[in-house]
Amino acid sequence: MKITKLFIAVFTLITLLYTASNAQGKANYTADTLSSTINWKGYKPTGSHHGTLNLASGELKMENGKITGGSFIANMSTIKDAGGSAKLERHLKSEDFFDVAAFSTCKFEITGSEIIDGKTMLTGNMTIKGITKQLTFPVIVTEKADTVILTSETFQVNRAEFNVKYKSKTFFNNLKEKFIKNKFDLQVVIVVVK
């Protein structure tokens, strides 16, 4: 009888310790949208335009220091041109480009991460204009107390894959030098807190 009670007590203690250590290894974070930044840059033969986009919401899941999941949503109506061109901003929001009236957000959903040559490679599904494509890009993960900062290297997105057609050589043959390149740059700094 005493052996049975002792066994139950030891088993309960081991279970509690395992559960506690497992819980400590997992963490969920919520995006600090005001501290996070999304920078974009688009190209044409005669130059480029760049600007910002605001993060609307997001969450990050980590386990033992590794990114295991999460998602981030950007508010497409917040597209800004660094040069202050209201005309360009209206055009980017129009049906020619991102059709913000119909598609007010874009989303990146993390499907996994792995360390390759010392870099954290983040993989996930990007959804723009209702079309989803897989992307992988490098990020630096900085942990400070209850805060994690994901800082990406500049990576490229091919707008033609998301049906953004305006002056794209993928969709039009007669543009000559009056085209806009399909690939545009993104660079993000995402701040999340417990």
N, C-alpha and C positions, 0 to 999 in steps of 0.2 A: 504493500500500500504506500509506504514512504517512498519507495523507488518510483512508483507511478507519479506521485505528486511532484517529486524532484524532477523527473523527466518532463512533465507538463510545464513546470516553472522555467526550466532551462530552454525548452522549445519556444515558449512564449517570449522569453527575453531575446533569444536569437531572432525571432520573427520581428519584434519591435525594433531591434537594432538594424536589421536589414531594411525594413520599411523606412526608418528615419534616414539612413545613409542614402537609400535610393531616392528619397524625396529631395535630399539636399543636392543631389546631382542634377535634378531637373529644375528648370526655371522658365517662367513665362514672363515676357516683357511686353509693354505697351508703348507705341511710338509717341515720342514728343514731337508733335507736328510742327511746332513753332521753331524748334531747334534743328529740324531736318531740312536738307536742301536737295533739290533736283535741278541740275543744270543741263541744258541742251545746246547743241550747235548744229546748224544745217549748212550745206554747201551748194554753191552754184559756180559755173566757170569763172565768173567775175568777182567772186568773193564769198562771204559767209554772213550768217546772222546767228546770234546766240542770245540766250535768255534763261528764264527759270520757270519752274512749275511747282505748285505747292502740294505737299503730302496731305491727304485728307485723313487717313487713319492707317493703322498698321499694328501688327503684333509679331513677336519673334519667340521661337521656342528653342531652348538650348538644353543639352544634356552633357554634363561633365566637360563643359567648355566647347562643345561642338554644336554647330547650328543644325537643328533637326527639322525645322519647319517654320511656318509663318507666312504672312501675306502683307502686302502694302498696296494702298489705293491712292492714286493721285487724282486731284481735282482738275480736269482738263479745262475748265472755265478760267483757271488762274494762269494760263499761258501768258508769259510776259516776254517782250523783246527788250534786251538790255539797251538798245538804242532808243527806246521810248516811242517806237512807231505804232500808234494805235491802229493804223491801216493794216500793218502786217499782222498784228494780234487778231484783228477781226478776220483776216483772211485765213490764218491758221485754225481758227475756230469754225470756219465755214465748211460746207460740204466738199470743197476742193481738197481740203486736208483732213482734219480730224472730226468734222461733223459733230461738234460739241452738243448741239441741240438734241441729237439722237443718242450720242455716246458721251455722257457727262464725266465718266471716269475711265481710267485705265488701271489695270491690276497686275501685280507681280506676285505669284504664289510660289513659295520656296518648296522644292521637292527633295532637296538634299544638298550636302556640301562635302567636299573632300580636300585634303591638303596635298598639293602637287608642287614639288620643288620648293617647299617652304611657303607657298601661297595658298590661301583659302579660296577655293573655286566654288562659287555659289551657283547652283542650278535651279531653275524654276520655269514656270509658264507665264509668259507675258501675254496679256490680253489687251488689244487695242482695236477699237471699232468692232467689237464682238468676235474678233479673230484671235485665236490663241496659238502661240509658237513657243517652243522651248529655247531658252537662252542660258548660257553659262558665262560668267565673268568673274574676275578676281576682286576680292575685297580684303581690306585689312580690318581685323576684329580687335577692338580695344575695349577691355573691361576695366571699369573703375567703380568699385563698391557696387551699388545697385543699378549702375548705368552701363549699357553696351553701345558702342559706336561702330557702325559699319561704314567704312569709307571705301568706295569702289575706285578702281582705276577707270579711266575713260574707256568705255566700250561702245560698240556700234550696233544700231538697230536698222534693219532694212525695211523702210516704210512700205515698199511695194508688196512685201509679204502680208501687210495688214490692209491692203486695198486703199492705200493713200496714193492716188493716181496723178495728181496735178503735176504737169510738166515732167513726168517720169518716162524715161526711155523704155521702160518695161512695157508701157501701155501705148506710147505714141512714137511713130517712126520719123516724123517730119520736124522735129524740134531743132535740129542743127545745134547751134551753141546756146539756144534759149531753153535749156533744161535745168532741172534741179536734181542734184545727186540723190539716189535712193537711200544711201546710208547716211544716217545722222548720228552724232555723238550724244551719249548720256554719261553723266558723272553724278553719283549720288553720295550724300552723307546722311545716313539714317541713324537717329538717336532714339534709343529705346530705354525704358526704365521699368523696374520691377513694380 
